[in-house]
Amino acid sequence: MRTVYVQVHNPKSGGTTFHNIMRHNLGGGHFRYDSQLVPRQDGSAEAFGALLDHYPWLAGYSSHRFSLDLPYDRPDTRIVAITFVRDPVERFLSHYHFNRTGRGALDLQAKEWPLSDYITRVLEEKIPPNHDNAHTRFRLSQLDFLAGNRSLAALDQVQSLLERGDLLAFPLERFDEACLVLEKRFADDFSDCSYVPRNVVKKTDKQASESDRQRIRAHLPESDFKLHGLVHTWLDQALEGAFPGGEGLEGALQGFRERCQRKWAWEKSPALSWRLRRIWACLQS
């Protein structure tokens, strides 16, 4: 049976880095730019099914367009959805600073307002975004992005997909452990998940006062914090399955991080010619 891995690209949660991992492992069978394959307004399970029918070579897909509403019950294709979930406060701050500093141009309110004003107007006064896109529409809720709403029923839907094995949902804060699970579970398709981080907001850019963090925490949906806890628990269980009793886990993590360091060192090496570095950067962008 054909297997297709679908990265449900939750904004500001490590998606660009993971897209590069998928492309490295799945090669020409992986596709990212969804607007070239499906209409931008259509992110339904039916639309993804039509995409599968039309592109038999497709092995992996990364998209902001599709949610977890995917055609899991197709008789000829196994769909494995993959997503990352981030601490809700950190995600909100990352969204703000990504757009504030000019690296993103999807939320002009973040460019215009200092953080304290942004919190007041977006979270407390509930001023709607001035542009409608995946970043602004779901800047307050990951669960809304993944499952279509912020209810506990939506959280149950995510848990059901995890239990069925249709979904792999990882906490971003444990990215390396997530990569190990993929290498263990899908060794043929994800033989090397080592990576160089991409599209990362500097830690110094994300500094916020404790008071601002508390204000953010108070106004984000509680279901998002429950979702974040759920994926941590699920990863603990997945690691137990891959490394029973934790045996071999620390050594595997150390080896994996050494692979990542070698990849980073190779990419940054001054011994590489300028042309080779440009080619490598283009391949990883």
C-alpha positions, 0 to 999 in steps of 0.5 A: 500500500502506498504511504503518504506523509502529510506535514500539517504545517502549524505556523511558527512551530518548526515547520520549515525545519521539518519540511527540509527533513521531509524533502531530504528523506523523500526526495522528489516525492515530496512537495511543499508549495500547495498553491501550485497543486490545489486551489488556495481556498480548498483544504478539504479531505476531498481536495487532498484525495483528488490530489492523491489521485492526480499525482501518483508519485506523491510521497510527502506533502507540507502545507499550511492549507490542510488541517487534520481533516484528511482522507485516512480511510482510502483503501489504496493509500495510508495517510500519516499526518505529522505536526508539531505543537508549541507552548502556546505562549512561546508560539504567540511571541514567536509569531509576533517577533517573526512579523515584527522584525521584518522576517514575516510580512503576514501580520502588519499589526505586529509591525505597527504595535509594540508587544504590550499594545499588541497584547492589549489590542489582539488578546484583550480588545479582540481586534481582528487581523487586518490580513486574512491568512494562515498566520493571522487566522490561527495566531491564537489557537493551534487546536483551531488550526489543526481540528477546526475549532478550540473545543474539547471535542476537537481535542478528543479528535486529535487524541483519537487520531493519535491512538489510531496511528493516523497522526504523529503530533510532537511537542516542538520543544522535544524536536530531537526526540521526535526525529528519533521516533520517526527514524525508529518507526519509519526507518525506510522512509526517514533514515536520516532526520538530522537537520540545520534549524531554519526560519528561527527567531533569535532568543533575544528577539523573543524576550518578554516580561513576566507580566506580558507572559501572564497576560498572554497566558490568561487570554489564550484558549485553555484547550491549547495548553491541554493539547500541548500537554497531550502531545508531550504525553504521547511522545513519552509513550512513543519513546517508550515503544522505541526505547523500552525502559529508556534503554539506548535513548541517551546514546541515540540522542547524543549520536543524533545531535552529533549528526546535526552538528556535522551537518551544520559544520559542513554547511558553515565550513569556510573550506567550501567555495562560495558557489557550493554554499549558495547551492546548499543554501538554495537546496535547504531553503 
